[in-house]
Amino acid sequence: MEPGSGELRSLQGWLHSDPEVRRSVVSDVRSSAPRPGEMGTALDVLELVTGNGWSAASFVLALVAWRQTRPQRPRVEIRRGDTVVVLTDCSPEEIERATRVLDAAADEDRAT
């Protein structure tokens, strides 16, 4: 996710206010600076640990609702294991694809 830690904390609060998401997600905002000698900027990440009741649909819809409240709607990158989903325009097709891909990744996690 590209926004700074203030935006990530806003998203974290938004997710915690959604009862469907709050029941199955534990979150933490983390920052990491480049190592000495590396070029780049600090990276802020919202890390989520999901539980058994996690719903990709509820999570994606909560992300989309939060994103729509932002003056500059940030690009959102979601990683689950090796799966990466990027939300840019939050069209119905993008939302459906994100939900389907994250559900498949969750099914793979449960199968292992």
N, C-alpha and C positions, 0 to 999 in steps of 0.2 A: 504494500500500500504506500502510495507516495506522500500523503499528508504528514505533517509533523506530529509531535507527541500531543499537542493540544487537540488536534483533530482526532487522533486515535483515542484520547481520553473521552472525547465527546461520543465517539462510536461505542466505546466500552460502556459508558453510561446508558446510551440508547439501548444496547443489547441487554443490559441488566434490567431495564425498565419493561422489556417484553417478557411476559410470563412464560411463553412457550420456549423462548431461548434461555431465559434465566434458569429454568429447571434442569437444563442439561449441559450448560457451559460454564466453565471457570476461565476467567481471563486475566491477563497481565500485560501491561505495556512495558516493553523492553527497548533499550537503546544500545547500540554498539558503535563505537568510533573505529575509524580505520586504524590498522596496526601501524606502528612506527615504520616509515619508509613507504607506505602504501598511499596512493592518491585516492581521493574520494571524499565523501562527506559522511557524517554520522547517519546511521540507519535506524529508524524507529519502526517497531513492529508490535502489532497487537497479537499476542499469542493466545490461542484458545485451546482448552482441553475439553473435549466433548464426552458426554456420557452415553449410556444406553438409550435414553429417550430422545437423542438428538434427531432433529428433523431438518434435512437440507432445505426443504421448501420454506419452513418458518424462518430459518436462518437467512436465506437469500432474500426473502421478502422484507425482513427487518433491515438488512443492509441497504436494500433499494429505498426503503422509506427514509432511513437516515440520510442517505446520499441526496435525496430530493430536498432535504432541509438545508443543505449547504449552499452558500452563495456561489462558490465555484465547485461544481460537482466533481469530486476527485475520481480518478481511475482507482478501482479497487482490485487488488490481486489477492486471491484466496488460494492457499496451498494446503493440501491434505495428502501427506505422504509425497509421492512422486506426481500427484495430480495438481495442475495449476489451472485456475479459472480466472479470467480477467473480466470485470464488469466496466464497460466504458459508456454505453448509451442507455443501458437498462431497458432495452426494448423487450417486448413480450418474448421474442425468440431467444434473446440473450438470457433472460431470466429462466426460461424453460430449459435451455441447454445447461446453464450453471447448476440448476437443481438436479437434472439427470446425471451429469458428470459427478457431482458431489455425492449423490445417492449411490452410484456405482462404486465410488472410492470407499464409502462407508461399508458397503456390502463386502468389498474385498478385505477391509480391515477386520470385519467380523468373522470372515471365513478363515483367517489365518490365526 
